[in-house]
Amino acid sequence: KIEQVDSSIPAGTVLAQWPEPGTKVRRDKTIIIKISKGGNKKAVPDLRGMETAQALKKIQEMGFTLGDTVKINDDTRAAGVIIAQNPAVPAVVDDEGKIDLLVSLGPVPKDGRVPVPDLAQRSEADGKQLIAQSGLKFGGVEYVSTQNTPGGMIMSTKPKAGSMVRLGEPVKLVV
């Protein structure tokens, strides 16, 4: 009897048999062979904690497609950070599979105010995107020459990270 099984092993490869090889059996006994159906199955990447742009890049690099994206407020994660995904790790799916994302909108605004996100050590482009996702306005860039950080990296913000500001208020990047 031949049973075909989903596997990442190429189609037609024998994965297992019963009874074990070398076992003597009578002619009227059934021998079961499990054969790979093949398929392009691969492990889903762990996207939790990544910023949306990083997660999208990883999804594309690995040959998956983006499914649904749901955004919710989360007091523990900055805006634009992946909270959860479906399928969850350690799933193995078809490489054409879709990955749904749950993305943080940041903390719930209190009295019309939100905290300035901590953008230190991120790229200028990521900083602009996270400011917008936080409900704030990009207020420009102040470039500072230093040997301590690579060019294009955010060193701080004005107002500083964690400050409570009104929604739509400008935030300047110090790069």
Salt bridges, closest charged atoms under 4 A:
GLU3 OE2 - LYS1 NZ 3.82
GLU3 OE1 - LYS34 NZ 3.84
ASP6 OD1 - LYS37 NZ 3.98
ASP28 OD1 - ARG26 NE 3.37
ASP46 OD2 - ARG48 NH2 2.76
GLU51 OE2 - ARG122 NH1 1.55
ASP74 OD2 - ARG77 NH1 2.69
ASP94 OD1 - LYS41 NZ 3.30
GLU124 OE2 - LYS128 NZ 3.63
GLU142 OE1 - LYS158 NZ 2.73
